[in-house]
């Protein structure tokens, strides 16, 4: 198992027990769709991407944001780089 796989499996402390792996997977899928339009610089799209990041930060901090970021990266590395930029300044996230 490589480091990337280990990071995806890492247990993260989550305040809201309603956030499950399934919910994280759905957020990842939503982010992948939103990031398709990221370069169009539509305020609504960027707003929702940042809203998801802020929600994740509130529920589990940087570690939860990082986990979802790794999930996005596993599916589309280019979109993960856009996500990195979009989430810059949320909590401890630095682009």
ChimeraX attribute file (.defattr): number of C-alpha atoms within 10 A of each C-alpha:
attribute: neighborCount
match mode: 1-to-1
recipient: residues
	/A:1	5
	/A:2	6
	/A:3	8
	/A:4	13
	/A:5	12
	/A:6	10
	/A:7	14
	/A:8	15
	/A:9	10
	/A:10	12
	/A:11	11
	/A:12	14
	/A:13	12
	/A:14	17
	/A:15	11
	/A:16	10
	/A:17	8
	/A:18	8
	/A:19	13
	/A:20	11
	/A:21	10
	/A:22	9
	/A:23	11
	/A:24	17
	/A:25	14
	/A:26	12
	/A:27	19
	/A:28	21
	/A:29	16
	/A:30	15
	/A:31	24
	/A:32	21
	/A:33	13
	/A:34	17
	/A:35	22
	/A:36	12
	/A:37	12
	/A:38	20
	/A:39	10
	/A:40	10
	/A:41	9
	/A:42	10
	/A:43	10
	/A:44	11
	/A:45	19
	/A:46	19
	/A:47	12
	/A:48	14
	/A:49	21
	/A:50	19
	/A:51	14
	/A:52	17
	/A:53	28
	/A:54	19
	/A:55	14
	/A:56	24
	/A:57	20
	/A:58	17
	/A:59	18
	/A:60	19
	/A:61	21
	/A:62	19
	/A:63	20
	/A:64	22
	/A:65	26
	/A:66	20
	/A:67	21
	/A:68	22
	/A:69	22
	/A:70	19
	/A:71	23
	/A:72	24
	/A:73	18
	/A:74	13
	/A:75	13
	/A:76	12
	/A:77	14
	/A:78	11
	/A:79	20
	/A:80	21
	/A:81	15
	/A:82	15
	/A:83	24
	/A:84	15
	/A:85	13
	/A:86	20
	/A:87	22
	/A:88	14
	/A:89	13
	/A:90	20
	/A:91	15
	/A:92	13
	/A:93	18
	/A:94	12
	/A:95	13
